[in-house]
């Protein structure tokens, strides 16, 4: 059975991204730059569809339920001249939960809980703040999501879920993925054990 290609977009920038605050499951809207990045990613997507011989209207589009991902999806679909609301939501695509650290900067997280911060610095994949989620848990839900894909799919989600998918598919290790910056306004193409980034 052919492996589906995933066209993965990280949501555009929010004010909390710009300020270095951990968003996790908090619903923070896109800022002006983020809305521009969503449109930019849609232009890249259109070029990739032409390259790959894909019909943009025939593919399923799925988003994280968080507002910043949905906004990105809707701006991208408008740019692609597709019906704006014609996409599905999947909770497995939601961002990693940061628990009590949500809304804090890394410096504030360290000040509030130096012991957990130090442990997480040494092992980002399996250590989570109180009430939060580990990357290992996100990797499992992203693997589950990927295995539910039967056809090529456009997904809009988050930096954390992109890293987790990279590890789930054997493209990165937990140690390498934890440190990767996932670009906004770009398209990550997962296909047949390979990953291409277009920006």
Secondary structure by P-SEA (a helix, b strand, c coil): cbbbbbbccccccccccccccccccbbbbbcaaaaaaaaaaaaaaaaaaaaaccccccbbbbbcccaaaaaaaaaaaaaacccccccccccccccccccccccccaaaaaaacaaaaaaaaaccccccccccccaaaaaaaaaaaaaaccccbbbbbcaaaaaaaaaaaccccaaaaaabbbbccbbbbbcccbbbbcc
